[in-house]
Amino acid sequence: MQNSLNPFDIVPANRVNSVSEYYFSKKLREIAELNAQGKQIISLGIGSPDQPPHPQTIETLCHDSRLPNAHGYQPYVGIPELRKAFADWYQKWFGVTLDAQKEIQPLIGSKEGILHISLAFLNPGDAVLVPNPGYPTYSSVSRLAEARLIEYKLSPENGWMPDFDDLEQQDLSGVKLMWVNYPNMPTGTPATPDLFRRLVDFGKRHRIIIVNDNPYSFILNDKQLSILSVPGAKEICIEMNSMSKSHNMPGWRIGMLASNARFVEWILRVKSNIDSGMFRPLQTAAVTALQTAEAWHREMNIDLYRRRRNIAEAIALELGCTFDAAQVGMFLWARIPDSEKDAVALADKVLYDARVFITPGIIFGSQGERYIRISLCAGEDTLQEALNRIRKDITHSL
């Protein structure tokens, strides 16, 4: 008689124990349970655009999905039309010239790119510079790659930019990659040419690959900047971009990276062993989206978010928070009042008492402990209702 196997006799790989379930994955389950109880939670936590892409983008997807030859495996490097469209897009908006054949790699979303870049460049024990606060995936993927994390702190005193004097004093031996993200999430700090020049110089002098994650450059921002516009940047830099935010296509999972041909080829070696290419009609629809007129971008990415930001700022002020009005992107990053214990306590109070979900900044790192993040990915009526609930159920208790 065979002994039954106790599942607790099986242990996962060490890398599984190095990461936890994504914060929003857990929190959204809780919100779903509250909604099932009839709570009707207003979610201002996730940066998922609530508007559709340009109608012509959707029309291209529908049309091309009906073609009989559209459903097979596609090239790992993406169709030539998509690579050219990304190159034209970078030339038009960022003033950066890219070789569509060798210097661009389409991605199934930016998260995929973070993983592929990490696997292409990091050996176990290599060090990675990750921002605090910063996108949690930079850290979690680095751990999955068995890299050694070195946090660099971003602070309001330094404009939420890297402190290069502090970085120069650190032991940088073994550092292979540095993750940066400007315009910044979660702080909303805009990119500047000077910042990008300093990052390129830092990377070259220390032989550290600088990876700029650049999905927020269109949101509340009149001037798009790319780190690749710095002369010589492609020698040491990789830039990722995404259509999720700029084109209202988060669920489509279409992104890209650009760098020198050697870096792109190394990343392709990893990618081609993990996926089997992107659905062709998604790629052709992305080509259409990348050609969208400037008037659409202004309405969707500036005018609409400006109206929403005004209400989000009113929410922050109602909670006694302060913020930098110059921040860009699709969130409002705000410091909580000194009278509050911490951001988690305030976020929970707003969730359970006012039925509004906002994000505590601590999930982005210890430097976010006294901050909250409010998403602008909700309609004006919804944001106004959130403000009304907070005024009614929270403000009097602060």
MARPA-520279 format. One record per atom (N, C-alpha, C): residue in one letter; x, y, z. Coordinates in steps of 0.001 Angstrom, whole numbers, padded with zeros to 6 digits, always signed. Example, Ala and Ser with C-alpha at 12.3 -4.5 7.8 and 13.67 -1.06 7.14 Angstrom:
A+013190-005690+007800
A+012300-004500+007800
A+013200-003300+007800
S+012850-002250+007080
S+013670-001060+007140
S+012900+000030+007870
END
This chain:
M+000850-001195+000000
M+000000+000000+000000
M+000879+001236+000000
Q+000603+002131-000920
Q+001416+003345-001019
Q+001027+004337+000064
N+002055+005002+000596
N+001780+006068+001544
N+001279+007299+000809
S+000239+007938+001353
S-000234+009181+000735
S+000774+010286+000984
L+000911+011149+000017
L+001899+012230+000104
L+001291+013425+000819
N+001913+013818+001872
N+001491+015020+002591
N+001987+016234+001820
P+001092+017144+001375
P+001559+018297+000599
P+002545+019170+001360
F+002539+019059+002672
F+003466+019873+003457
F+004885+019304+003447
D+005043+018124+002826
D+006391+017586+002637
D+007079+018218+001438
I+006321+018947+000610
I+006867+019595-000579
I+007156+021054-000246
V+008310+021505-000637
V+008670+022908-000397
V+008921+023585-001744
P+008590+024867-001860
P+008827+025562-003118
P+010291+025942-003270
A+010629+026442-004433
A+011979+026972-004652
A+012219+028137-003705
N+013453+028354-003352
N+013799+029443-002431
N+013294+030788-002942
R+013287+030959-004271
R+012887+032255-004811
R+011423+032559-004501
V+010586+031536-004345
V+009190+031781-004012
V+009060+032399-002631
N+009902+031949-001709
N+009863+032496-000358
N+010484+033880-000269
S+011126+034336-001353
S+011757+035658-001327
S+010774+036763-001691
V+009581+036389-002167
V+008580+037383-002548
V+007249+037015-001919
S+006368+037996-001819
S+005020+037756-001322
S+004027+038128-002409
E+002768+037780-002193
E+001738+038133-003157
E+001666+039645-003294
Y+001468+040118-004515
Y+001421+041551-004798
Y+000337+042203-003946
Y+000658+043364-003359
Y-000250+044056-002436
Y-001643+044222-003042
F-001710+044691-004285
F-003005+044962-004882
F-003787+043686-005146
S-003092+042583-005377
S-003771+041308-005559
S-004544+040945-004294
K-003909+041111-003137
K-004565+040808-001861
K-005663+041814-001542
K-005365+043101-001732
K-006315+044137-001333
K-007564+044114-002203
L-007399+043813-003482
L-008563+043777-004355
L-009493+042612-004009
R-008940+041527-003465
R-009797+040438-002984
R-010639+040913-001803
E-009989+041665-000893
E-010728+042200+000252
E-011831+043153-000206
I-011511+044005-001182
I-012509+044946-001687
I-013657+044195-002349
A-013346+043108-003068
A-014401+042304-003686
A-015321+041721-002621
E-014758+041294-001495
E-015576+040763-000398
E-016459+041857+000204
L-015901+043062+000365
L-016694+044170+000892
L-017826+044537-000074
N-017517+044524-001365
N-018560+044818-002354
N-019640+043747-002344
A-019257+042484-002112
A-020232+041405-002037
A-021181+041604-000849
Q-020706+042339+000156
Q-021539+042666+001316
Q-022368+043925+001083
G-022263+044489-000127
G-023042+045669-000473
G-022401+046988-000095
K-021094+047004+000150
K-020421+048221+000622
K-020197+049249-000489
Q-020160+048801-001742
Q-019967+049703-002886
Q-018719+050589-002699
I-017577+049918-002621
I-016303+050603-002420
I-015925+051390-003665
I-015495+052612-003492
I-014908+053404-004580
I-013407+053157-004556
S-012870+052646-005646
S-011440+052323-005691
S-010649+053450-006342
L-009799+054062-005538
L-008852+055064-006035
L-007432+054562-005797
G-007249+053250-005960
G-005961+052654-005653
G-005129+052287-006861
I-005764+051823-007934
I-005039+051236-009059
I-004882+052249-010194
G-003740+052197-010860
G-003491+053082-011998
G-003894+052437-013304
S-005161+052078-013422
S-005666+051445-014633
S-006613+052405-015335
P-006193+053020-016451
P-007043+053984-017132
P-008438+053425-017390
D-009458+054242-017112
D-010838+053801-017228
D-011472+054193-018559
Q-010743+054914-019405
Q-011245+055312-020715
Q-010748+054331-021783
P-011469+054197-022900
P-011031+053287-023964
P-009944+053914-024820
P-009261+053103-025610
P-008327+053644-026593
P-009091+054431-027664
H-008345+055035-028557
H-008965+055735-029687
H-009852+054750-030462
P-011024+055168-030921
P-011924+054251-031635
P-011271+053549-032818
Q-010375+054228-033530
Q-009742+053604-034683
Q-008838+052447-034259
T-008263+052551-033065
T-007448+051459-032533
T-008299+050211-032345
I-009473+050380-031762
I-010375+049251-031539
I-010862+048695-032875
E-011131+049569-033816
E-011597+049130-035133
E-010536+048275-035826
T-009270+048675-035721
T-008195+047878-036323
T-008134+046493-035698
L-008258+046437-034359
L-008243+045140-033681
L-009384+044260-034165
C-010595+044825-034239
C-011753+044041-034669
C-011595+043555-036105
H-011190+044455-036988
H-011035+044104-038404
H-009991+043016-038590
D-008811+043216-037986
D-007718+042284-038225
D-007941+040947-037530
S-008750+040934-036467
S-009046+039669-035788
S-009891+038750-036668
R-010586+039322-037620
R-011428+038514-038522
R-010638+037927-039696
L-009410+038352-039890
L-008626+037851-041016
L-008217+036409-040760
P-008326+035538-041747
P-008050+034112-041524
P-006591+033810-041197
N-005696+034679-041608
N-004266+034404-041392
N-003698+035156-040181
A-004555+035619-039284
A-004097+036482-038185
A-003855+035738-036880
H-004052+034425-036870
H-004143+033736-035586
H-002977+032785-035300
G-001963+032840-036102
G-000826+031959-035882
G+000205+032575-034958
Y+001246+031803-034688
Y+002378+032316-033905
Y+002994+033509-034633
Q+003521+034426-033849
Q+004105+035640-034410
Q+005592+035728-034062
P+006341+036567-034769
P+007774+036681-034485
P+008029+037165-033057
Y+009045+036613-032432
Y+009411+037037-031075
Y+009797+038512-031051
V+010311+039000-032142
V+010759+040396-032201
V+009634+041356-032539
G+008425+040846-032724
G+007313+041698-033121
G+007297+041892-034624
I+006139+042243-035168
I+006056+042451-036612
I+006824+043725-036988
P+007376+043785-038202
P+008162+044961-038592
P+007373+046267-038497
E+006068+046207-038799
E+005260+047428-038747
E+005205+048007-037338
L+005165+047141-036324
L+005104+047629-034945
L+006435+048227-034523
R+007530+047573-034872
R+008839+048132-034515
R+009033+049497-035185
K+008630+049615-036439
K+008753+050904-037133
K+007852+051961-036474
A+006644+051555-036091
A+005729+052507-035454
A+006303+053003-034131
F+006918+052111-033356
F+007562+052543-032112
F+008721+053501-032406
A+009495+053196-033437
A+010608+054080-033802
A+010099+055456-034213
D+009056+055494-035029
D+008472+056777-035448
D+007909+057535-034253
W+007291+056816-033334
W+006717+057412-032120
W+007803+058066-031276
Y+008929+057378-031117
Y+010038+057936-030336
Y+010641+059150-031019
Q+010700+059121-032337
Q+011237+060272-033057
Q+010301+061476-032908
K+009015+061251-033045
K+008048+062345-033006
K+007940+062969-031621
W+007797+062162-030599
W+007474+062665-029272
W+008697+062890-028395
F+009735+062096-028568
F+010903+062170-027694
F+012147+062714-028387
G+012087+062862-029715
G+013249+063341-030442
G+014403+062363-030442
V+014106+061081-030339
V+015130+060036-030266
V+015057+059179-031526
T+016208+058983-032170
T+016288+058145-033363
T+016663+056724-032957
L+015839+055755-033360
L+016077+054352-033037
L+016059+053517-034308
D+016929+052525-034366
D+016936+051561-035462
D+015813+050565-035198
A+014771+050613-036021
A+013602+049772-035780
A+013930+048285-035841
Q+014960+047923-036574
Q+015306+046516-036726
Q+016119+045968-035564
K+016948+046813-034949
K+017923+046300-033990
K+017825+046880-032590
E+017174+048026-032436
E+017236+048730-031154
E+015892+048804-030428
I+014897+048069-030912
I+013568+048061-030303
I+013113+046624-030113
Q+012549+046341-028940
Q+011953+045042-028685
Q+010556+045240-028104
P+009488+044898-028847
P+008149+044928-028264
P+008036+043933-027104
L+007179+044271-026145
L+007008+043461-024942
L+005532+043214-024690
I+005246+042131-023984
I+003888+041877-023527
I+003735+042569-022172
G+003813+043886-022198
G+003706+044679-020974
G+005063+044936-020334
S+005123+046002-019529
S+006384+046397-018902
S+006844+045423-017832
K+005901+044812-017105
K+006307+043850-016073
K+007130+042735-016688
E+006702+042284-017870
E+007457+041260-018578
E+008877+041760-018857
G+008980+043017-019276
G+010290+043571-019576
G+011204+043619-018373
I+010645+043941-017214
I+011449+043968-015987
I+012050+042591-015723
L+011237+041563-015906
L+011731+040198-015697
L+012781+039827-016732
H+012519+040100-018018
H+013460+039696-019059
H+014797+040413-018927
I+014751+041710-018604
I+015996+042453-018413
I+016781+041869-017249
S+016083+041569-016157
S+016764+041030-014977
S+017404+039683-015283
L+016684+038813-015976
L+017242+037502-016294
L+018374+037591-017308
A+018335+038612-018157
A+019379+038748-019176
A+020691+039260-018600
F+020634+040025-017511
F+021851+040687-017037
F+022318+040263-015655
L+021463+039671-014862
L+021815+039419-013471
L+022151+037956-013217
N+023290+037719-012603
N+023626+036421-012046
N+023291+036432-010557
P+023051+035276-009967
P+022816+035256-008521
P+023948+035966-007778
G+023569+036859-006886
G+024558+037599-006106
G+024923+038949-006679
D+024626+039196-007971
D+024844+040537-008510
D+023956+041529-007765
A+024420+042776-007676
A+023674+043791-006942
A+022846+044655-007885
V+021712+045124-007381
V+020790+045968-008137
V+020421+047166-007284
L+020492+048356-007869
L+020047+049571-007185
L+018567+049772-007476
V+017764+049806-006410
V+016318+049990-006570
V+015880+051191-005738
P+014929+051990-006267
P+014517+053201-005567
P+013580+052907-004399
N+013679+053735-003375
N+012780+053707-002226
N+012314+055134-001960
P+011039+055476-002286
P+009976+054596-002756
P+010105+054277-004234
G+009478+053184-004641
G+009540+052797-006041
G+008543+051692-006338
Y+008404+051382-007588
Y+007509+050323-008052
Y+007961+049001-007428
P+007098+048307-006681
P+007537+047106-005959
P+008098+046005-006850
T+007696+045968-008117
T+008153+044896-009006
T+009656+044945-009246
Y+010269+046142-009180
Y+011725+046198-009344
Y+012407+045324-008294
S+011925+045405-007068
S+012525+044628-005978
S+012147+043158-006061
S+010866+042876-006294
S+010440+041479-006278
S+011077+040680-007412
V+011168+041259-008597
V+011794+040543-009708
V+013290+040375-009464
S+013933+041378-008875
S+015360+041247-008545
S+015575+040087-007577
R+014655+039933-006625
R+014764+038804-005692
R+014559+037483-006417
L+013594+037435-007328
L+013384+036210-008086
L+014614+035842-008902
A+015350+036858-009352
A+016594+036615-010090
A+017764+036337-009157
E+017483+036275-007845
E+018492+035985-006813
E+019599+037028-006786
A+019205+038269-007060
A+020156+039381-006994
A+020166+039963-005584
R+021155+040780-005334
R+021297+041460-004047
R+020772+042879-004188
L+019792+043234-003378
L+019161+044548-003490
L+019904+045595-002668
I+020134+046735-003303
I+020666+047906-002601
I+019691+049048-002851
E+019012+049475-001805
E+018056+050568-001964
E+018779+051907-002010
Y+018310+052790-002876
Y+018743+054183-002804
Y+017515+055016-002500
K+017648+055881-001519
K+016496+056610-001007
K+016204+057851-001839
L+014927+058029-002121
L+014421+059259-002711
L+013722+060026-001588
S+013961+061320-001523
S+013389+062113-000432
S+012835+063422-000972
P+011834+063980-000273
P+011306+065283-000716
P+012357+066380-000639
E+013306+066260+000296
E+014364+067265+000425
E+015239+067320-000822
N+015336+066196-001525
N+016136+066150-002752
N+015250+066087-003992
G+014007+066551-003843
G+013086+066570-004968
G+012708+065197-005476
W+012786+064165-004620
W+012469+062787-005002
W+013336+062301-006154
M+014571+062799-006201
M+015547+062347-007200
M+016711+061662-006508
P+017474+060855-007222
P+018606+060178-006591
P+019589+061175-005998
D+020119+060842-004843
D+021161+061635-004213
D+022500+061094-004716
F+023034+061714-005750
F+024250+061185-006373
F+025453+061259-005446
D+025507+062260-004584
D+026612+062337-003619
D+026594+061118-002702
D+025405+060745-002250
D+025294+059565-001390
D+025630+058296-002165
L+025160+058186-003391
L+025451+057005-004198
L+026949+056832-004420
E+027652+057939-004657
E+029091+057861-004921
E+029868+057366-003700
Q+029304+057541-002517
Q+029988+057105-001294
Q+029718+055640-000959
Q+028766+055017-001681
Q+028430+053633-001386
Q+029402+052679-002078
D+029429+051449-001565
D+030197+050391-002203
D+029391+049885-003395
L+029812+050239-004576
L+029084+049884-005783
L+029660+048662-006487
S+030610+048000-005846
S+031187+046799-006455
S+030104+045729-006574
G+030028+045135-007704
G+029024+044096-007928
G+027681+044611-008388
V+027507+045951-008472
V+026227+046495-008930
V+026170+046386-010452
K+025134+045776-010950
K+024995+045551-012387
K+023907+046418-013013
L+022815+046621-012280
L+021662+047360-012802
L+021229+048438-011825
M+020641+049510-012372
M+019985+050529-011555
M+018631+050822-012174
W+017569+050624-011384
W+016222+050923-011847
W+015873+052364-011525
V+015435+053109-012530
V+014940+054467-012329
V+013601+054590-013058
N+012824+055603-012693
N+011455+055703-013195
N+011040+057175-013165
Y+011277+057864-014305
Y+010912+059288-014405
Y+010257+059545-015744
P+009070+060219-015718
P+008341+060715-014565
P+008095+059606-013546
N+008183+059994-012262
N+008270+059006-011197
N+006908+058542-010719
M+006851+057262-010418
M+005741+056686-009699
M+006334+056076-008439
P+005913+056446-007237
P+004623+057065-006942
P+004631+058581-006744
T+005799+059233-006789
T+005871+060615-006298
T+005417+061657-007302
G+005330+061298-008595
G+004931+062254-009617
G+006016+063223-010041
T+007243+063011-009599
T+008339+063904-009964
T+008613+063854-011467
P+008606+064993-012152
P+008857+064976-013597
P+010314+064630-013916
A+010536+064133-015115
A+011896+063953-015613
A+012491+065308-015969
T+013817+065411-015919
T+014514+066611-016373
T+015719+066195-017204
P+016126+067014-018174
P+017328+066681-018944
P+018556+066535-018072
D+018686+067388-017045
D+019852+067313-016176
D+019895+065992-015423
L+018741+065541-014915
L+018704+064252-014217
L+019161+063138-015142
F+018661+063107-016367
F+019035+062046-017286
F+020524+062112-017640
R+021061+063318-017793
R+022502+063436-018071
R+023319+062873-016920
R+022925+063181-015698
R+023667+062697-014534
R+023570+061178-014410
L+022408+060622-014729
L+022256+059169-014662
L+023128+058473-015697
V+023175+059001-016910
V+024011+058405-017949
V+025480+058471-017538
D+025907+059610-017029
D+027293+059753-016574
D+027608+058776-015448
F+026696+058660-014489
F+026884+057741-013360
F+026999+056304-013861
G+026109+055910-014777
G+026142+054552-015291
G+027426+054239-016042
K+027880+055181-016853
K+029094+054940-017622
K+030329+054835-016728
R+030430+055731-015750
R+031625+055725-014897
R+031709+054477-014026
H+030556+053939-013633
H+030554+052779-012741
H+030175+051487-013458
R+030009+051540-014791
R+029646+050366-015578
R+028371+049710-015025
I+027385+050552-014750
I+026086+050110-014250
I+025039+050399-015320
I+024259+049403-015698
I+023205+049589-016692
I+022060+050368-016052
I+021699+051481-016639
I+020601+052307-016145
I+019341+051947-016932
V+018302+051512-016236
V+017037+051166-016889
V+015989+052176-016444
N+015540+053011-017392
N+014487+053974-017086
N+013148+053425-017548
D+012225+053316-016599
D+010865+052859-016860
D+010017+054101-017090
N+009494+054264-018320
N+008968+055571-018740
N+007515+055511-019240
P+006577+054927-018449
P+005207+054840-018964
P+004339+056066-018711
Y+004812+057010-017874
Y+003954+058116-017442
Y+004259+059438-018145
S+005024+059409-019212
S+005521+060650-019795
S+004445+061504-020449
F+003265+060941-020739
F+002213+061716-021391
F+001200+062298-020404
I+001148+061777-019182
I+000049+062095-018273
I+000324+063403-017535
L-000520+064406-017787
L-000384+065741-017187
L+000979+066349-017496
N+001487+066052-018679
N+002855+066429-019007
N+002895+066941-020445
D+003320+068173-020632
D+003374+068774-021970
D+004644+068429-022734
K+005674+067968-022035
K+006955+067720-022683
K+007447+066317-022354
Q+007480+065452-023368
Q+007945+064085-023168
Q+009474+064037-023238
L+010072+063354-022279
L+011527+063218-022240
L+011914+061748-022188
S+013025+061428-022810
S+013576+060075-022786
S+015039+060149-022372
I+015461+059198-021558
I+016872+059155-021177
I+017745+058881-022398
L+017170+058272-023437
L+017943+057956-024641
L+018249+059187-025480
S+017670+060329-025104
S+017998+061574-025821
S+019365+062113-025414
V+019934+061624-024310
V+021270+062042-023890
V+022293+061405-024826
P+023217+062182-025383
P+024230+061605-026269
P+024983+060450-025607
G+025066+059351-026296
G+025778+058188-025780
G+024991+057343-024804
A+023727+057695-024543
A+022955+056972-023532
A+022730+055517-023903
K+022551+055240-025196
K+022246+053862-025591
K+023383+052895-025262
E+024589+053425-025033
E+025719+052558-024701
E+025531+051871-023354
I+024783+052497-022444
I+024682+051988-021071
I+023245+051954-020566
C+022287+052497-021331
C+020908+052633-020855
C+019927+051773-021646
I+018887+051373-020942
I+017723+050735-021541
I+016521+051577-021120
E+015606+051835-022052
E+014370+052504-021657
E+013187+051618-022012
M+012307+051452-021028
M+011048+050755-021266
M+009936+051779-021415
N+008962+051446-022236
N+007780+052283-022366
N+006578+051369-022531
S+005403+051952-022401
S+004183+051158-022392
S+003048+051941-023017
M+002091+051214-023587
M+000892+051841-024126
M-000248+051826-023115
S-000003+051238-021942
S-001052+051105-020936
S-001602+052447-020497
K-000720+053381-020177
K-001153+054668-019638
K-001406+055681-020757
S-000466+055825-021666
S-000538+056881-022675
S-001650+056665-023689
H-002062+055414-023901
H-003055+055113-024930
H-004286+054396-024374
N-004445+054377-023049
N-005600+053739-022405
N-005705+052265-022778
M-004581+051546-022720
M-004557+050147-023151
M-003916+049231-022107
P-004257+049362-020807
P-003565+048552-019793
P-003789+047052-019954
G-005009+046643-020299
G-005285+045224-020434
G-004784+044606-021724
W-004345+045422-022657
W-003829+044919-023934
W-002425+044343-023784
R-001708+044781-022755
R-000346+044312-022468
R+000583+044514-023664
I+000801+045769-023989
I+001702+046113-025086
I+002703+047150-024587
G+003955+046787-024626
G+005015+047704-024245
G+006203+047530-025160
M+007309+048122-024778
M+008516+048007-025589
M+009721+048405-024755
L+010880+048031-025233
L+012129+048549-024693
L+013023+048948-025851
A+013933+049856-025548
A+014880+050329-026558
A+016254+050469-025934
S+017257+050113-026695
S+018643+050227-026227
S+019555+049940-027411
N+020831+049682-027112
N+021744+049315-028184
N+021443+047898-028661
A+021891+047575-029862
A+021538+046301-030495
A+022012+045102-029684
R+023163+045216-029023
R+023672+044080-028250
R+022773+043794-027061
F+022417+044838-026304
F+021535+044640-025156
F+020201+044040-025595
V+019646+044550-026676
V+018351+044068-027156
V+018446+042595-027551
E+019542+042214-028175
E+019705+040821-028602
E+019810+039895-027397
W+020502+040312-026350
W+020610+039490-025138
W+019239+039306-024490
I+018469+040381-024435
I+017132+040298-023833
I+016238+039385-024674
L+016386+039458-026000
L+015592+038612-026883
L+015891+037136-026639
R+017127+036803-026324
R+017449+035406-026033
R+016597+034880-024886
V+016403+035699-023866
V+015572+035302-022735
V+014110+035246-023150
K+013643+036324-023745
K+012222+036437-024101
K+011773+035303-025015
S+012581+034951-025987
S+012181+033944-026973
S+012063+032557-026356
N+012579+032374-025158
N+012440+031100-024452
N+011298+031112-023447
I+010566+032224-023387
I+009489+032339-022395
I+008123+032485-023040
D+007998+033308-024096
D+006693+033462-024739
D+006788+033079-026208
S+005649+033144-026879
S+005601+032766-028293
S+005074+033886-029168
G+005367+035114-028794
G+004969+036252-029597
G+003592+036773-029221
M+003290+037970-029685
M+002059+038676-029365
M+001035+038500-030497
F-000228+038346-030141
F-001313+038216-031104
F-001204+039324-032152
R-001185+038913-033424
R-000910+039882-034488
R-001900+041063-034503
P-003219+040859-034383
P-004117+042016-034381
P-003851+042995-033235
L-003354+042517-032116
L-002939+043452-031069
L-001812+044342-031562
Q-000885+043740-032305
Q+000249+044509-032811
Q-000194+045519-033868
T-001059+045111-034763
T-001503+046053-035801
T-002362+047160-035197
A-003152+046822-034174
A-003928+047858-033486
A-003002+048827-032760
A-001908+048301-032207
A-000935+049172-031551
A-000308+050136-032554
V-000061+049666-033762
V+000464+050554-034807
V-000491+051716-035026
T-001790+051416-035109
T-002789+052477-035269
T-002759+053433-034075
A-002687+052875-032880
A-002690+053713-031675
A-001485+054637-031627
L-000335+054153-032045
L+000884+054963-031993
L+000831+056144-032961
Q-000100+056117-033881
Q-000269+057217-034834
Q-001378+058181-034421
T-001906+058026-033217
T-003010+058868-032741
T-002598+060337-032723
A-003517+061197-033094
A-003231+062629-033218
A-003002+063282-031863
E-002314+064416-031903
E-001985+065136-030683
E-003236+065617-029957
A-004293+065959-030680
A-005516+066455-030036
A-006111+065408-029110
W-006083+064139-029515
W-006591+063057-028664
W-005745+062940-027398
H-004423+062997-027562
H-003543+062910-026395
H-003809+064053-025422
R-004020+065246-025934
R-004263+066380-025029
R-005549+066182-024240
E-006593+065740-024902
E-007857+065541-024195
E-007763+064391-023193
M-007195+063258-023631
M-007161+062073-022778
M-006111+062154-021673
N-004937+062688-021989
N-003805+062607-021069
N-003524+063877-020280
I-004104+064983-020696
I-003875+066241-019979
I-005183+066831-019477
D-006087+067174-020378
D-007313+067867-019959
D-008156+067016-019012
L-008366+065753-019362
L-009183+064872-018536
L-008560+064679-017156
Y-007252+064402-017133
Y-006600+064157-015842
Y-006477+065438-015016
R-006408+066590-015672
R-006360+067843-014920
R-007664+068053-014156
R-008799+067794-014812
R-010085+067932-014122
R-010167+066974-012938
R-009693+065774-013137
R-009722+064792-012052
R-008747+065146-010932
R-007584+065655-011313
R-006584+066034-010298
R-007129+067092-009359
N-007910+068018-009896
N-008482+069061-009042
N-009317+068456-007920
I-010086+067422-008233
I-010910+066787-007202
I-010039+065959-006257
A-009036+065267-006808
A-008130+064487-005959
A-007397+065386-004960
E-007009+066568-005416
E-006364+067510-004507
E-007317+067928-003389
A-008599+068092-003730
A-009587+068433-002705
A-009730+067297-001690
I-009661+066050-002157
I-009700+064898-001249
I-008506+064928-000302
A-007315+065149-000871
A-006112+065198-000039
A-006203+066304+001010
L-006646+067463+000599
L-006774+068575+001548
L-007808+068266+002619
E-008888+067595+002239
E-009931+067225+003208
E-009369+066282+004270
L-008387+065459+003879
L-007744+064539+004812
L-006592+065184+005573
G-006372+066478+005341
G-005302+067182+006038
G-003928+066954+005455
C-003885+066464+004209
C-002602+066141+003583
C-002039+067350+002835
T-000744+067303+002567
T-000062+068301+001757
T+000566+067609+000557
F+000821+068376-000520
F+001342+067775-001741
F+002031+068832-002585
D+002853+068360-003520
D+003537+069220-004479
D+002647+069350-005711
A+002175+070558-005973
A+001255+070773-007091
A+001924+070571-008443
A+003258+070508-008496
A+003961+070374-009773
A+004092+068925-010225
Q+003638+067979-009432
Q+003797+066575-009805
Q+002941+066243-011018
V+003371+065224-011772
V+002680+064782-012981
V+002290+063317-012805
G+001685+062741-013853
G+001298+061339-013783
G-000145+061171-013357
M-000571+059913-013232
M-001976+059621-012991
M-002309+059322-011529
F-001470+059856-010634
F-001721+059720-009211
F-001450+061055-008527
L-001987+061189-007329
L-001611+062297-006460
L-000907+061692-005256
W+000324+062122-005029
W+001160+061656-003916
W+001109+062730-002841
A+000624+062380-001664
A+000372+063388-000646
A+000857+062927+000720
R+001442+063870+001466
R+001932+063575+002818
R+000783+063699+003817
I+000671+062694+004685
I-000407+062694+005660
I-000065+063634+006813
P-001066+064119+007545
P-000791+065031+008662
P-000044+064337+009792
D+000701+065103+010557
D+001484+064552+011665
D+000608+063900+012723
S-000644+064295+012768
S-001546+063744+013778
S-001941+062291+013488
E-001728+061844+012251
E-002065+060473+011892
E-000942+059518+012280
K-001314+058331+012746
K-000325+057334+013161
K+000591+056964+012004
D-000003+056553+010892
D+000758+056222+009688
D-000217+056139+008522
A+000317+055937+007328
A-000519+055954+006131
A-001436+054741+006063
V-000988+053587+006579
V-001841+052399+006559
V-003079+052632+007406
A-002895+053219+008581
A-004032+053494+009457
A-005008+054466+008802
L-004484+055500+008148
L-005361+056459+007484
L-006086+055810+006315
A-005359+055025+005510
A-005991+054362+004364
A-007087+053407+004822
D-006847+052675+005914
D-007869+051760+006432
D-009075+052532+006962
K-008838+053654+007614
K-009940+054469+008111
K-010817+054945+006951
V-010173+055393+005882
V-010912+055866+004715
V-011667+054714+004059
L-011052+053522+004027
L-011703+052365+003411
L-012918+051912+004214
Y-012741+051712+005513
Y-013803+051111+006306
Y-014886+052108+006717
D-014521+053369+006872
D-015515+054352+007315
D-016188+055073+006145
A-015392+055409+005096
A-015950+056153+003970
A-016144+055291+002729
R-015681+054031+002798
R-015807+053094+001665
R-015098+053624+000411
V-013890+054154+000630
V-013034+054636-000448
V-011646+054003-000252
F-011142+053388-001311
F-009830+052738-001247
F-008756+053658-001807
I-007808+054042-000971
I-006611+054756-001400
I-005400+053930-000964
T-004265+054199-001553
T-003088+053361-001340
T-002148+053980-000314
P-001753+053226+000717
P-000729+053726+001637
P+000640+053675+000984
G+001422+054739+001148
G+002706+054835+000469
G+003742+053838+000921
I+003530+053210+002067
I+004526+052273+002597
I+004733+051078+001672
I+003746+050750+000814
I+003932+049596-000067
I+005006+049870-001113
F+005377+051139-001286
F+006420+051497-002246
F+007788+051629-001583
G+007859+051382-000275
G+009115+051478+000445
G+008970+052312+001704
S+009950+052204+002578
S+009884+052887+003866
S+009802+054400+003723
Q+010334+054943+002626
Q+010270+056391+002405
Q+008840+056873+002128
G+007928+055951+001902
G+006531+056312+001670
G+005653+056151+002894
E+006265+055946+004045
E+005493+055638+005251
E+004485+056732+005608
R+004809+057981+005350
R+003947+059095+005746
R+003173+059655+004544
Y+002948+058820+003524
Y+002301+059296+002302
Y+001156+058374+001898
I+000221+058954+001164
I-000817+058184+000498
I-000758+058484-000993
R-001347+057584-001791
R-001421+057783-003231
R-002876+057647-003664
I-003348+058647-004388
I-004726+058658-004872
I-004701+058535-006390
S-005373+057522-006925
S-005413+057317-008374
S-006392+058279-009027
L-006040+058730-010220
L-006915+059578-011021
L-007701+058768-012050
C-007667+057443-011934
C-008317+056576-012919
C-009759+056282-012512
A-010492+057336-012243
A-011917+057240-011944
A-012574+058509-012465
G-013819+058410-012894
G-014512+059556-013453
G-014721+060667-012438
E-015001+061849-012963
E-015190+062999-012078
E-016341+062787-011100
D-017422+062179-011545
D-018554+061920-010649
D-018141+060973-009520
T-017339+059966-009864
T-016878+059009-008857
T-015944+059680-007864
L-015025+060475-008365
L-014119+061202-007464
L-014898+062156-006569
Q-015887+062814-007125
Q-016694+063732-006317
Q-017465+062978-005238
E-017971+061790-005578
E-018659+060983-004574
E-017698+060549-003470
A-016459+060209-003850
A-015451+059865-002845
A-015194+061052-001922
L-015074+062235-002498
L-014875+063441-001693
L-016057+063669-000756
N-017272+063481-001252
N-018453+063679-000415
N-018478+062690+000746
R-018138+061425+000469
R-018116+060419+001536
R-017082+060776+002604
I-015915+061207+002158
I-014857+061546+003118
I-015263+062750+003955
R-015866+063726+003317
R-016360+064890+004075
R-017388+064480+005117
K-018230+063535+004761
K-019330+063128+005638
K-018863+062203+006750
D-017988+061240+006411
D-017710+060147+007338
D-016318+060173+007957
I-015418+061010+007423
I-014033+060981+007909
I-013612+062300+008527
T-013865+063398+007861
T-013269+064678+008245
T-013552+065050+009682
H-014747+064785+010142
H-015085+065178+011513
H-014293+064428+012567
S-013722+063264+012169
S-012979+062457+013153
S-011482+062710+013104
L-011032+063527+012137
L-009588+063782+012016
L-009134+064815+013057
END
